[in-house]
């Protein structure tokens, strides 16, 4: 196995428990898509890792010291992952959640999500894709009760985004439960599945009364999952806004699955900033506004970056928020700390006062590396405007 020397910075980070490898952590990083041994300046073995470029970093540390990747190695990881999620597995009201979450469960580079009796593997680099047969066989041994699987390719160099992996094929669209609410899922249609599972705790609060009797505006709504949760939690009305035309069809499927009449639930295909102007012209105001944009987006008119532009979303939302209204402000940008995100929020509020009611991070099924803040990427502030 090839040996690579860790830089002083790399050793310091590894000693802190950070397992994501970046360019400056290594003396050289020409090796790709293979296992390596990381050694100190004196040549002493420190850890086993693999190098393979993905959307973040150059690779992952697997274990301090020497380790061999075998099916038994992955079976052990999956047994631990399963044991840590028994509360989800035994909950009849929720049938979709994360079963394996990269470095939080001991191996960076892939995730596994459960959707009722099916699972979705997401491969984030070429190395884990190369060893996927071993990973899949280990998973099938530990989770024999799951009847079929799909895979998503989330790295460069592949021509397709999604494929059936093993077992039975899922219906084109089928319902899962989350907090006893139905959401329609599609497992083999691009990278998305119809719902972002990491927000289930936030949706749970909307169901449990946060939206009761209120008017709710859901921006960057995708398939309107926040709106469904709000509606099932007794919201008087919801409005969901997304620029993608297909969002209407996908959102309507969720409403239909729960037997909800669309009379008081609007679906708007529109740029969010255009919708702000539209709402002001028509005198529309809301009791609750949910803002959950992608980290970066570009359309014909402009580009948007959470790290630079989120304050604009907050500032303009205040103009159409009712007195004592709530803002649910969310980002999944891993490169933005809680403090940096709150600075964007403060900039949007200016001199106006607000009260933070809660700060949600990743839920329990999304295991994190507690030594690396970037692993806990989700940040959701629920704010009462005074």
N, C-alpha and C positions, 0 to 999 in steps of 0.2 A: 504494500500500500504506500502510495506517495506521501512523503512528509513535507509539510509546509510550516514555516516558522510564524508564530504569532508575533505581532508587534507588541510593544509595551502597552499600547492602548487596548489592543485585543485581549491581552492577558488580564488587564484591569477590569474590562467589561465582563469577561468570563467569570472572574472571581466574584463579581457582583450578581451573577446568575443570569446575565443577558446572553441568549443563545443564538440570536440572529447575527450572522456574519456580514460585515460590510467591507468595502474596499480598503479602508485604512487599518483594518484589523489584521491584515496579512502582509507578509513581506513580499509576496507575489500571489497573483490570483489568475494565472493563465489557465490553470486546470479547470475543466468544465464537466459537469454531469458525472462525477465519480466520487467515491469515498476517499477521504484523506485522513492522515494523522496530523494533528496540530502539535507542534513541539515548541519548547522554549528556546531562547537564544543559545542555551548550552546544549540543546538537542534532546532534552528530557521530554518524554511523552506527556502531554497535558490532556488531550481530548481526541475523540473521534468525531468527524464531521463529514458533511458532503457539500460540495460546491455545485450550484446550479442556479442561474439567474432567474429571478422572478420579479414581480412588481415591486417588491421591496427586498433589498439586500442581495448578497451573492451566494448565500447558502445558510446552513444551520448546523450548530453543534448538536450531536446526537447524545453523547455521553462523555463524562469525564473518564479518562483512561481509555482502555481498548474495549471494543464491542464488535460483535459480528451480527450482521443483519440476516435473520432467519425468520421463517414463519413463526417459530416459537416466540421470538422477540416481539413480533407484532401481536400475537395472541395475548401475551402478557399485558401489553398496552391496552388492548381492547377489553380484557377482563376488568382492569382497573377503571376504565372509562364507563363500562356498563354498571359496575357497582356504585359509582359516584352519581349515577343518574336514575337510581331506582325510584326516587320520588316522582320523576317524570314518567318512567315506564309503567308505574302502577297507578297513574292518574287517568281514569277513564274519560275525563273531560278535556284532555289535551293529548292529541295523537301526532303532533309535529313539533320537533325540537332538535337541537344539535346533539349528536352522539359522540363526535370526536372533533376537537378544536385545536388543530395544529400544536404549537409548542405548549399550550396549556395542558394538553394530554400527553406530552412527552415526545412529539415528533413534528417539527415544522414542515410545511409544504403541502399538506392536504387536510381537508375537512370532510366530515360525513354527516349529513342531515337526514333525519327520519321524517317520512310523510306517510303516516298510517303503517301499512305493511310493506312499504317500499323505502329505499334509501337512495340518496344522491351523493356520490363521491365527487369532490372538486379537487382537481390536480392543479397545483400552482407553479410547477416547474417540470422540466424534462426529466430530471432524475427520478422523482417519485412516480412519474408516469412510466418510466422504464421498469421500475420494480413493482408495478401495480398488481401483477398476478399474485405475487407473494402476499401483498397487503390484502387483496380481496379474499384469497383463500383463508387467511387468518381470520378475517372478519366473518366469513361464512361459518367458520368453526364456532365462534363465540356467539354469533347471532343467527342461529339456524332458523329461527322463527320468522325472519323477514324474507318475503317471497320473491323479491325482485329488486334490481338496482339499475341506476343510470349513472352516467358520468358527465362532468363538465370540464372542458379544457380551458383553463384560465391562464395560459401562458402563450407566448409568441411561438410561431412555427407550426401551428396546426391549422388545417383547412376547415375543420368543422368545430362547432362549439359544444355539441351535445350528442350523446348516443346511448342506446340501451346497452347495459353491461352484462347482466346475467339474470337468469330466472324468468319469472312471468313478466309480461309487459303490462304497465298500468293503463287504465282507460285514458283517453285523450284529455279529459278533464274529470277530476273526481274531488270529493269533499274531504277535508281533514277537519278536526276539531281543535280549537284553541280557546281555553276558558269556556268551553261548552258552546262556542260560536262556530258556525261553519264558514270555511273559506274554500273556494274552488282552486285546485292546484293543477298545473300542467308540468310534467317532468321532462319532456323531451322537445322543448320548443325554445332553443337558444339557451342563454346563460341563466335567465330568470325562471322562477317557478310560480310566481303569482303572489308571494308574500315574503317579507323580510322577517325571519324568525327571531332575530335579536331584539325586536321591539315588543315581544309578547307581554312583558310586565307593564309597559306603558299602556298598551291597549287594554290590559286588564283593569287598570284604574279608570279608564273611560267607561268600561262596562260597569264597574262597581259604583258609579254615581258621580264621577267628576264632570260628566257631560249632561246629567239629568236635567231636562227642561230647558236646555240651552241651545243657542244657535252656534254651529261649529263650522269653521272654515278650515279645510285641509289642503295645504299647498304642497306642490310636488307630490301629488297624491298617489301616483302609480296605479295600483288597483283599488285604491280607496279603503284599505284595511283599517286605518284609523277611523274613517267615517262609519264603517260597518260597526266597529266596536262602540263608537259614540251612539249610533242609532239604537243598537241593542241595549245600551245603557240608558235609554230614555231621552236622548237628545230631541229637541223639538224640530230641528231641521239641520241638514248638513249640506255643504257645498264643497265639492272636490274639484281641484284645478290641476291639470297636467297638460303639458304641451303635446304629448303623444296621442294621436288619434285613437290608437288601439286601447288606450286606457279606459275608454267608455265601455267597450265590449267586455273587457276583463272585470271592470268594477261592477257592471250590471249583473254579472254572473254571481258575485258575492252577495249582492242584495237579494237576488232571486233565491239563492241557496238557503237564505234565512227567512224567506217569505215576507220580505219587507216591501211595502208599497213605495214607489218612487216619487209619489206626489210631493213630499217634503224633502226630497234628496236630489240635489242638482249635480250634474257632471258637466264640467266646462273644459273644453279643449282650448287652452290659451296659455300664453307666456305669463308667468306669475306677476311680473312687473306691469304688464298690460292689464292684468286683472285688478291690481291695486287701483290703477287709473279708472277702470270700468266701475269698480265698486264705489269710488268717490263720486263719480258722475251720477250714479244712480242712488246715492244715499244709503248704501248697504253697510250695515255694521254687524259685528259678531261678538258673542260672549266668550268664545274659545277659538283661538287660531293656532293651528299646528303647522310648524315650519320645519320640514325635514328634507333639505335639498341634497343632491349629489355633491360630492366634494369639489368636483369641477364639471362645468357644463358649457357648451358653446352652441348658439343658434345663429341664425342669419343676422340678428341685430347686435349681439354682444356675447362676451364670455363672462362666466361667473366662477369665482373661486371662494370657497368657504373662508379661507384664511385672510382674504382681503375684502370680501364683499358682503359677508353675512350681516354686518351692521345695517346695510341698506334694507335688507328684508325686515329687520326688527323695526327700524325707524318708520317705514311706510306702513307696517302692520298697526302701529300705534294710532294711525289716523282713522282706522276703521274698526278699532276695538272699543266695545262698550265700556262704560265706567265699571271699575272693579272686575274687569275681564281677565282672562287667563291666556298666557302664551305658553305653548309647549315647543321649546326650541331645541332642535336636535342636530347632531352631526356625527358621522362615522369616520371623520378624517383622523387617521392615526398620527399624522404629523402635527396635529394641533392639540396642545395640552388643555386641560380643564381651565387653567389660568388664562391661556391665550384665547380660548373660546369665550370666556366671560368678559375679556377685554373687548371683543367684538360686540357682545351684548351691551356692555356699558356704553360703548360708542354709539350704538343705535338708540339708546335711551336718552343720551345727553344729560340734561339736568333733571329729567323725570325720575321719580322714586318708584322702586319696585321691591317686592318681597319674594325671595326664593322659597317656594314651598317644598321642593324636592330636587334632588340630583340623582338621576338614574344612570348606572353604568351597565356593563354587560350582565345579563341574567346568569343564573347558576349553571345552566347547561352549556354556556359559552365559557369554558374553563380558560383562565388566563395565566400567563407567567407573571406572578406578583412582583418579580424583580425588574420588569420592563414595562413601563407605563404605556408604551405604544401597543402592547398586547391588549390592553383594555380600551379599545378605540372608541366605543360608544359613549356619548355624553348627551344627556337629555335634561335640560332645566325646565321645570314647571314653575312658572312665575305668575304672581298676582300683581297686576299693575295698580298702583295707588293713586 
